Amino acid sequence: MLRINSECSCDISEELEELFKALANVNRIMLVYSLASGELESVNVTQMARMMGLTQPAASQHLKVLRTARILDAEKQGNQTYYTFNQSALVKHKQKIDFLFGCVLTKCNYLEEKE
Protein backbone atom coordinates (compact mmCIF):
# COMPACT_ATOMS: atom_id res chain seq x y z
CA MET A 1 0.00 0.00 0.00
CA LEU A 2 1.14 3.57 -0.68
CA ARG A 3 2.83 5.32 2.22
CA ILE A 4 2.71 9.09 2.22
CA ASN A 5 5.40 11.15 3.94
CA SER A 6 3.29 13.14 6.41
CA GLU A 7 5.70 16.10 6.48
CA CYS A 8 5.66 16.37 2.69
CA SER A 9 1.92 15.85 2.45
CA CYS A 10 1.35 18.57 5.06
CA ASP A 11 3.24 21.09 2.89
CA ILE A 12 1.36 19.97 -0.20
CA SER A 13 -1.94 20.12 1.69
CA GLU A 14 -1.37 23.74 2.69
CA GLU A 15 -0.48 24.70 -0.87
CA LEU A 16 -3.52 22.87 -2.26
CA GLU A 17 -5.75 24.55 0.32
CA GLU A 18 -4.63 27.97 -0.95
CA LEU A 19 -5.14 26.88 -4.56
CA PHE A 20 -8.59 25.41 -3.98
CA LYS A 21 -9.69 28.47 -1.99
CA ALA A 22 -8.62 30.68 -4.89
CA LEU A 23 -10.68 28.56 -7.28
CA ALA A 24 -13.70 28.32 -4.96
CA ASN A 25 -15.48 31.28 -6.51
CA VAL A 26 -17.53 31.21 -9.70
CA ASN A 27 -16.18 34.57 -10.92
CA ARG A 28 -12.59 33.41 -10.59
CA ILE A 29 -13.38 30.09 -12.28
CA MET A 30 -15.10 31.92 -15.15
CA LEU A 31 -12.10 34.20 -15.54
CA VAL A 32 -9.76 31.20 -15.69
CA TYR A 33 -12.04 29.60 -18.31
CA SER A 34 -12.10 32.81 -20.34
CA LEU A 35 -8.32 33.07 -20.34
CA ALA A 36 -7.89 29.34 -21.06
CA SER A 37 -10.42 29.31 -23.91
CA GLY A 38 -8.32 31.67 -25.98
CA GLU A 39 -10.93 34.42 -25.98
CA LEU A 40 -8.44 36.57 -24.07
CA GLU A 41 -4.68 36.37 -23.78
CA SER A 42 -4.57 38.72 -20.82
CA VAL A 43 -7.06 40.70 -18.79
CA ASN A 44 -7.01 43.93 -16.83
CA VAL A 45 -9.31 44.98 -13.99
CA THR A 46 -11.62 47.00 -16.25
CA GLN A 47 -12.06 44.11 -18.70
CA MET A 48 -12.76 41.64 -15.92
CA ALA A 49 -15.26 43.96 -14.25
CA ARG A 50 -17.13 44.43 -17.53
CA MET A 51 -16.99 40.73 -18.43
CA MET A 52 -18.23 39.53 -15.05
CA GLY A 53 -20.63 42.37 -14.29
CA LEU A 54 -18.62 43.35 -11.22
CA THR A 55 -17.41 46.60 -9.78
CA GLN A 56 -13.76 47.38 -10.41
CA PRO A 57 -12.85 46.94 -6.72
CA ALA A 58 -14.49 43.49 -6.70
CA ALA A 59 -12.71 42.50 -9.92
CA SER A 60 -9.44 43.77 -8.49
CA GLN A 61 -9.91 41.64 -5.38
CA HIS A 62 -10.58 38.50 -7.47
CA LEU A 63 -7.47 39.13 -9.56
CA LYS A 64 -5.44 39.64 -6.38
CA VAL A 65 -6.61 36.26 -5.02
CA LEU A 66 -5.62 34.51 -8.27
CA ARG A 67 -2.27 36.26 -8.25
CA THR A 68 -1.61 35.39 -4.60
CA ALA A 69 -2.31 31.73 -5.41
CA ARG A 70 0.20 32.07 -8.26
CA ILE A 71 -2.42 31.21 -10.88
CA LEU A 72 -1.90 34.57 -12.58
CA ASP A 73 1.06 36.86 -13.13
CA ALA A 74 0.71 40.62 -13.31
CA GLU A 75 2.52 42.91 -15.72
CA LYS A 76 2.28 46.69 -15.66
CA GLN A 77 1.76 48.30 -19.07
CA GLY A 78 1.40 52.06 -18.80
CA ASN A 79 -1.24 52.78 -16.20
CA GLN A 80 -2.88 49.35 -16.53
CA THR A 81 -1.90 46.00 -15.05
CA TYR A 82 -2.52 42.98 -17.26
CA TYR A 83 -2.90 39.49 -15.85
CA THR A 84 -1.83 36.29 -17.63
CA PHE A 85 -1.34 32.68 -16.56
CA ASN A 86 1.71 31.86 -14.45
CA GLN A 87 2.66 28.76 -16.42
CA SER A 88 5.51 27.54 -14.22
CA ALA A 89 3.35 27.77 -11.08
CA LEU A 90 0.44 26.07 -12.87
CA VAL A 91 2.70 23.13 -13.72
CA LYS A 92 3.57 22.79 -10.01
CA HIS A 93 -0.11 23.09 -9.02
CA LYS A 94 -0.97 20.33 -11.48
CA GLN A 95 1.74 18.06 -10.07
CA LYS A 96 0.34 18.49 -6.55
CA ILE A 97 -3.22 17.82 -7.71
CA ASP A 98 -2.04 14.76 -9.64
CA PHE A 99 -0.24 13.51 -6.52
CA LEU A 100 -3.37 13.98 -4.39
CA PHE A 101 -5.70 12.21 -6.80
CA GLY A 102 -3.07 9.56 -7.51
CA CYS A 103 -3.07 8.72 -3.79
CA VAL A 104 -6.87 8.62 -3.74
CA LEU A 105 -7.05 6.36 -6.79
CA THR A 106 -4.36 4.06 -5.37
CA LYS A 107 -6.48 3.69 -2.23
CA CYS A 108 -9.61 3.02 -4.31
CA ASN A 109 -7.80 0.34 -6.30
CA TYR A 110 -6.47 -1.22 -3.09
CA LEU A 111 -9.98 -1.36 -1.61
CA GLU A 112 -11.40 -2.91 -4.79
CA GLU A 113 -8.73 -5.62 -4.77
CA LYS A 114 -9.54 -6.46 -1.14
CA GLU A 115 -13.17 -7.23 -2.00
Secondary structure in CASP SS format (residue, H / E / C, confidence):
PFRMAT SS
TARGET T0000
AUTHOR 0000-0000-0000
METHOD secondary structure of the structure
MODEL  1
M C 1.00
L C 1.00
R C 1.00
I C 1.00
N C 1.00
S H 1.00
E H 1.00
C H 1.00
S H 1.00
C H 1.00
D H 1.00
I H 1.00
S H 1.00
E H 1.00
E H 1.00
L H 1.00
E H 1.00
E H 1.00
L H 1.00
F H 1.00
K H 1.00
A H 1.00
L C 1.00
A C 1.00
N C 1.00
V H 1.00
N H 1.00
R H 1.00
I H 1.00
M H 1.00
L H 1.00
V H 1.00
Y H 1.00
S H 1.00
L H 1.00
A H 1.00
S C 1.00
G C 1.00
E C 1.00
L C 1.00
E C 1.00
S C 1.00
V E 1.00
N C 1.00
V H 1.00
T H 1.00
Q H 1.00
M H 1.00
A H 1.00
R H 1.00
M H 1.00
M H 1.00
G C 1.00
L C 1.00
T C 1.00
Q H 1.00
P H 1.00
A H 1.00
A H 1.00
S H 1.00
Q H 1.00
H H 1.00
L H 1.00
K H 1.00
V H 1.00
L H 1.00
R H 1.00
T H 1.00
A C 1.00
R C 1.00
I C 1.00
L E 1.00
D E 1.00
A E 1.00
E E 1.00
K E 1.00
Q E 1.00
G C 1.00
N C 1.00
Q E 1.00
T E 1.00
Y E 1.00
Y E 1.00
T E 1.00
F E 1.00
N C 1.00
Q H 1.00
S H 1.00
A H 1.00
L H 1.00
V H 1.00
K H 1.00
H H 1.00
K H 1.00
Q H 1.00
K H 1.00
I H 1.00
D H 1.00
F H 1.00
L H 1.00
F H 1.00
G H 1.00
C H 1.00
V H 1.00
L H 1.00
T H 1.00
K H 1.00
C H 1.00
N H 1.00
Y H 1.00
L H 1.00
E H 1.00
E H 1.00
K H 1.00
E C 1.00
END
